[in-house]
């Protein structure tokens, strides 16, 4: 079967400007529905209905010939333990291997014959199964998504076969140094908590995960109130609600298995994965960020845009308004850098990832730390206004198509409890001033412990204490 029809994407870390998952969660009318009639509301063309079992159905009718529909589930590697770390990602692999109603071949042919594309990915806090199809085929795709969610056979022979696939995937991940360095960042910053786990899990877990463990994870976390059926395209909302009631209305409301989200503790530290055989090093300098619902997220996004990104191969002129980029170009500090803002339920990571050679690592770290402090104390109104315009443009460009809109609907429903209208988001960005940016950045950077992680030829990378001195 063509890889365009069914595809898996394991998202280990989100580098987001418009939001990647969780302070306390804001609550927006997501309570239990009436036993007589599902609750329905509409805000800025986004319709939301909560079924009797707690499952939320959310859609936007865009009048297009194609549609995207998917299941966004409030479950990922953060909801695992040391014993079963990797089970969420393993389940993502197994979910397409056949159900009690469809064999794997029947499932694949059905998707392919419609010209549809079925995708899945696992992150630290979410698991997603979604499909792109002609709007006329929407019900068939909802039926199929419900079938793989509720009736997967999880055949033992397929489980054993899939171990090798995942172990090979782990080898591919290990060759992607950006993936590796961010896994190390999470492991260092959130040590001894599930936020520090990798999404794929350790190889000994992959070799021991079995059918009962997969079923336990499903029965514990795949309950209706933690699932959003999101759709965007050419269909009326009431039709998607009808399909949800028909195919997903019997999902359980509660789990009979107990579980508890393990609290995290952010730890400032440094970590070196030294490999002198590599030509270039990947380095991350980060501080603890905020959760999705924290109001500080908007000033941090604006600061993120001020720092921006830079790549030596694409920046040939010294007229950039970005001081850090100018320093990188003038002094050849690195080959590229990107600012990131990764959000979770109750915490986050905010910082810079750069790629450079061993000779200039510490100069680049010093320049980055210096730019952090400059923004805390000397950011200008001109920089902030420019960053706000860039942020609003970036957000609009990320909503170009039904898949992107569906993705935002599902993610925001899990993170905020509602779809935030673009007009509201623009107003929140417009309200940010240079005073807000300096105040928020100072709270997260000044006298706060950073994390410094390097992979590659990083034996001489500065220590944690040296970095603390740079940030004073």
C-alpha positions in Angstrom: 0.0 0.0 0.0 1.3 3.5 -0.8 2.6 5.5 2.1 0.3 8.3 1.1 -2.7 6.3 2.2 -1.6 5.5 5.8 1.2 7.3 7.5 2.5 7.6 11.0 4.3 10.6 12.4 5.8 10.4 15.8 6.1 14.0 17.1 8.6 14.1 19.9 8.7 17.8 20.4 6.7 20.8 19.1 8.6 23.9 18.0 5.6 26.2 17.9 5.0 29.9 17.6 1.2 29.7 17.5 0.8 27.7 20.6 3.2 22.3 21.1 1.0 20.9 25.7 -0.6 21.9 29.2 -0.4 25.8 34.5 -4.0 24.9 35.0 -6.4 24.2 32.2 -8.9 26.9 31.3 -12.4 25.6 31.3 -14.9 26.7 28.6 -18.3 24.9 28.8 -16.9 21.4 28.5 -19.0 19.9 31.3 -21.3 16.9 31.1 -24.1 17.1 28.6 -27.7 16.8 29.3 -29.0 13.3 29.3 -31.9 14.5 27.0 -30.0 16.5 24.4 -26.3 17.0 23.6 -25.1 20.5 24.4 -24.3 22.6 21.2 -22.6 26.0 21.0 -21.1 28.1 18.2 -18.3 30.6 18.4 -16.8 32.3 15.3 -18.1 29.5 12.9 -16.8 26.7 15.1 -19.6 24.5 16.3 -19.1 22.4 19.4 -21.4 19.6 20.6 -20.9 17.4 23.7 -22.4 14.0 23.5 -24.0 12.3 26.5 -20.8 10.2 27.1 -18.7 13.4 27.2 -17.1 13.1 23.8 -16.8 16.5 22.1 -17.6 17.0 18.4 -16.2 20.1 16.9 -16.3 21.3 13.3 -16.1 24.2 10.9 -18.0 24.1 7.6 -15.7 25.6 5.0 -17.8 24.6 2.0 -14.9 22.7 0.4 -15.0 19.5 -1.7 -12.4 17.8 0.7 -12.5 17.5 4.4 -10.3 16.5 7.3 -11.6 14.6 10.3 -9.8 13.1 13.2 -9.7 11.9 16.8 -7.6 14.0 19.2 -7.0 12.1 22.4 -5.7 13.5 25.7 -3.1 10.8 26.1 0.6 10.5 25.2 4.0 9.5 26.7 3.4 11.7 29.7 0.6 9.4 30.8 3.0 6.4 30.9 5.2 4.8 33.6 8.8 3.7 33.5 7.4 0.1 33.0 5.2 0.9 30.0 7.0 3.9 28.5 6.5 3.6 24.8 3.1 2.0 24.9 1.2 5.0 23.4 3.5 5.0 20.4 3.4 1.2 20.1 -0.4 1.4 20.1 -0.2 4.0 17.3 1.6 1.4 15.2 -0.8 -1.4 16.1 -4.0 0.5 15.5 -3.9 0.1 11.8 -3.2 -3.7 11.8 -6.9 -4.7 11.6 -10.1 -4.8 13.6 -12.8 -7.3 14.4 -14.7 -5.8 11.4 -11.8 -5.2 8.9 -8.6 -7.0 8.2 -5.5 -4.9 7.7 -5.8 -5.4 3.9 -9.4 -4.4 3.9 -8.7 -1.3 5.9 -5.8 -0.3 3.6 -7.8 -1.0 0.4 -10.8 1.0 1.7 -8.7 4.0 2.4 -6.8 3.7 -0.9 -9.9 3.2 -3.1 -11.4 6.4 -1.7 -8.2 8.3 -2.5 -8.0 9.2 1.2 -5.0 9.6 3.4 -5.0 8.2 7.0 -2.4 9.6 9.4 -1.4 9.3 13.0 1.1 10.7 15.5 2.0 10.5 19.1 3.4 13.4 21.2 4.1 13.8 24.9 0.5 14.7 25.8 -1.6 13.8 22.8 -2.3 10.9 20.4 -4.0 11.7 17.1 -5.6 9.7 14.3 -6.9 11.7 11.4 -7.9 11.4 7.8 -8.1 13.6 4.7 -10.9 12.7 2.2 -13.6 13.9 -0.2 -16.4 15.4 1.8 -18.8 12.9 0.3 -16.8 10.1 2.0 -16.8 11.6 5.4 -19.0 9.1 7.1 -17.0 6.2 5.8 -13.9 7.7 7.4 -15.6 8.4 10.7 -16.8 4.8 10.7 -13.2 3.6 10.0 -11.6 5.9 12.7 -14.2 4.7 15.3 -13.5 1.1 14.3 -9.7 1.2 14.7 -10.2 3.1 18.0 -12.7 0.6 19.6 -12.2 -2.7 17.8 -8.5 -3.2 17.0 -7.6 -6.8 17.4 -4.0 -6.2 18.6 -3.0 -9.6 17.3 0.0 -11.0 19.2 1.8 -12.0 16.0 1.5 -8.4 14.7 2.7 -7.1 18.1 5.9 -9.3 17.8 6.4 -8.2 14.2 6.0 -4.5 15.0 8.7 -4.6 17.7 11.3 -4.8 14.9 9.7 -1.9 13.0 9.8 0.3 16.1 13.4 -0.7 17.0 14.4 0.3 13.4 12.5 3.6 13.9 14.5 4.2 17.0 17.7 3.8 15.0 16.5 6.4 12.5 15.6 8.8 15.4 19.1 8.4 16.9 20.6 9.6 13.6 18.5 12.8 13.7 20.5 15.0 16.1 17.8 17.6 16.5 15.4 14.9 17.8 18.2 13.5 20.0 19.1 16.8 21.6 15.5 17.7 22.5 14.9 14.2 24.0 18.0 14.9 26.2 16.6 18.4 27.1 13.4 16.8 28.3 15.2 14.1 30.2 17.5 16.7 31.9 14.8 19.3 32.6 12.1 17.0 33.8 14.2 14.2 35.3 12.3 11.5 37.2 8.9 12.4 35.7 7.1 11.1 32.6 7.7 14.5 30.8 11.3 13.4 30.7 10.4 10.1 28.9 11.1 9.7 25.2 8.0 9.0 23.1 9.3 5.8 21.6 10.5 4.4 25.0 13.6 2.4 25.8 14.4 -0.7 23.7 13.9 -3.0 26.6 10.3 -1.7 27.0 9.7 -2.2 23.3 10.7 -5.8 23.7 8.4 -6.4 26.7 5.2 -4.5 25.7 2.4 -7.0 25.2 -1.3 -7.1 24.4 -2.5 -6.8 28.0 -0.4 -3.6 28.4 -1.9 -2.1 25.2 -5.4 -3.0 26.4 -4.8 -1.5 29.8 -3.6 1.8 28.2 -6.7 1.9 26.0 -9.1 1.2 28.8 -7.4 3.7 31.1 -7.0 6.7 28.7 -9.3 6.2 25.7 -12.5 7.4 27.4 -15.0 9.8 25.8 -14.4 13.0 27.8 -10.7 12.9 26.8 -11.4 12.6 23.1 -12.3 15.2 20.6 -13.8 14.4 17.2 -12.7 17.4 15.1 -13.5 18.1 11.5 -13.1 20.9 8.9 -14.3 20.9 5.3 -17.5 20.7 3.4 -20.2 19.3 5.7 -22.8 20.6 8.2 -22.0 20.2 11.9 -25.2 18.3 12.6 -24.1 15.5 10.2 -20.8 15.0 12.1 -22.7 14.9 15.3 -25.0 12.2 13.9 -22.0 10.2 12.8 -20.4 10.6 16.2 -23.5 9.4 18.0 -23.8 6.4 15.7 -20.1 5.3 15.8 -18.7 6.7 19.0 -21.7 7.1 21.2 -20.9 4.0 23.2 -17.4 4.9 24.2 -17.1 4.7 28.0 -17.4 7.9 30.0 -15.0 6.7 32.7 -12.1 4.3 33.2 -12.4 1.4 35.6 -8.6 1.5 36.0 -7.1 4.1 38.3 -4.3 6.4 37.1 -2.8 9.7 38.3 -0.8 12.3 36.3 2.7 12.4 37.8 3.7 15.9 38.8 6.8 17.3 37.2 9.8 19.2 38.7 11.9 21.4 36.5 15.6 21.1 37.1 18.2 23.5 35.9 21.3 21.6 34.8 23.8 20.9 32.0 24.2 17.7 30.0 26.8 16.7 27.4 26.4 13.7 25.0 30.0 13.9 23.7 30.7 12.5 20.2 33.9 13.8 18.7 33.3 11.9 15.5 30.6 14.4 14.6 31.5 17.5 12.7 28.8 19.8 14.2 27.2 20.1 17.6 23.5 20.6 18.4 23.1 22.7 21.5 19.9 23.9 23.3 19.8 26.7 25.8 16.4 26.8 27.5 14.5 28.0 30.5 11.2 26.8 31.9 8.3 28.2 29.9 4.6 28.3 30.7 1.6 26.0 30.1 -0.9 26.5 27.3 -3.5 28.4 29.4 -1.0 30.7 31.1 -1.5 34.3 29.9 2.3 34.7 29.7 2.2 32.5 26.6 1.5 35.5 24.3 4.4 37.7 25.5 6.6 34.6 25.2 5.4 34.1 21.7 6.3 37.7 20.8 9.7 37.3 22.4 10.1 34.1 20.4 9.5 36.1 17.2 12.0 38.8 18.2 14.7 36.1 18.5 13.5 34.5 15.4 15.5 32.0 13.3 18.7 32.3 11.2 20.5 30.1 8.8 23.9 30.9 7.3 22.9 29.4 3.9 19.9 31.7 3.6 21.1 34.9 5.2 23.7 36.7 3.0 23.1 40.2 4.1 24.0 42.0 7.3 21.0 44.4 7.3 18.8 42.1 9.4 17.2 43.8 12.4 17.8 40.9 14.6 20.9 41.5 16.9 21.5 37.8 17.5 21.3 37.0 13.8 23.7 39.9 13.0 26.2 38.6 15.5 26.0 35.1 14.1 26.6 36.4 10.6 29.4 38.8 11.6 31.3 36.5 13.8 30.4 33.1 12.2 29.0 31.9 15.6 26.9 29.0 14.2 25.5 27.5 11.1 21.9 28.0 12.1 19.6 28.7 15.1 15.9 28.6 15.9 13.9 29.9 18.8 11.3 27.5 20.2 8.4 27.7 22.6 7.2 24.3 23.6 4.1 24.2 25.8 2.5 21.5 28.0 -0.4 21.4 30.4 1.4 23.0 33.3 4.9 23.9 32.1 6.9 24.4 29.0 10.4 25.0 27.5 11.4 28.3 25.9 14.8 28.9 24.4 17.2 28.5 21.4 18.5 25.5 19.5 21.6 26.0 17.4 24.0 24.0 15.2 27.6 25.0 15.2 31.2 23.8 15.3 33.1 23.1 18.5 35.4 26.1 18.2 32.5 28.6 18.5 30.1 26.9 20.9 30.8 28.9 23.9 30.8 32.2 22.0 27.3 31.3 20.6 26.1 30.3 24.1 27.4 33.6 25.5 25.8 35.6 22.7 22.4 33.8 23.2 22.5 34.4 26.9 23.4 38.0 26.3 20.4 38.4 23.9 18.1 36.9 26.5 19.2 39.5 29.1 19.0 42.3 26.5 15.4 41.5 25.8 14.6 41.4 29.5 16.0 44.9 30.0 16.3 46.7 26.7 13.8 45.3 24.2 12.4 48.1 22.1 8.8 49.0 21.2 9.9 48.8 17.5 11.1 45.2 18.0 7.9 44.2 19.7 5.6 45.7 17.1 7.5 44.0 14.3 7.4 40.7 16.1 3.6 41.1 16.7 3.0 41.6 13.0 5.2 38.6 12.2 3.4 36.4 14.8 0.0 37.3 13.4 1.1 36.5 9.8 2.7 33.2 11.0 -0.6 32.2 12.6 -2.6 32.9 9.5 -0.2 31.0 7.3 -0.5 28.0 9.6 -4.3 27.8 8.9 -4.0 27.3 5.1 -6.1 24.3 4.4 -8.6 21.9 6.1 -5.9 19.7 7.6 -4.2 22.6 9.4 -7.6 24.0 10.6 -8.7 20.6 11.8 -5.4 20.2 13.6 -5.8 23.5 15.4 -9.4 22.7 16.4 -8.4 19.4 17.9 -5.4 20.7 19.7 -7.0 23.8 21.1 -10.0 21.8 22.4 -7.7 19.6 24.4 -5.5 22.4 25.6 -8.0 25.3 26.2 -11.4 23.6 26.1 -12.5 25.7 23.2 -11.4 26.9 19.7 -9.9 30.4 20.2 -11.2 32.7 17.4 -8.5 34.3 15.3 -9.9 37.7 16.0 -9.5 37.1 19.8 -6.0 35.9 19.3 -5.1 39.0 17.3 -6.5 41.2 20.0 -4.5 39.4 22.6 -1.3 39.9 20.5 -2.1 43.5 19.9 -2.5 44.1 23.6 1.1 43.1 24.3 3.5 46.0 24.9 7.2 46.2 25.3 6.7 46.5 29.1 4.8 43.2 29.0 7.6 41.4 27.1 10.3 42.7 29.4 8.4 41.9 32.5 7.4 38.3 31.4 10.9 37.5 30.1 12.5 38.7 33.3 10.2 36.5 35.3 11.3 33.4 33.3 15.0 34.2 32.8 16.5 36.4 35.5 17.6 34.4 38.5 15.9 31.3 37.1 17.8 28.0 36.5 18.5 27.3 32.8 19.1 24.0 31.0 22.1 23.6 28.7 22.3 20.5 26.6 24.8 19.6 23.8 25.2 16.7 21.5 28.3 16.1 19.4 31.8 17.6 19.8 30.8 19.4 23.0 33.5 18.3 25.5 34.6 21.9 26.0 31.1 23.3 26.2 30.7 25.7 29.2 29.4 24.3 32.5 26.1 25.1 34.2 27.8 27.5 36.6 29.5 29.3 33.8 26.1 29.7 32.1 24.6 31.1 35.3 27.4 33.8 35.3 26.5 34.6 31.7 22.9 35.2 32.7 23.6 37.6 35.6 
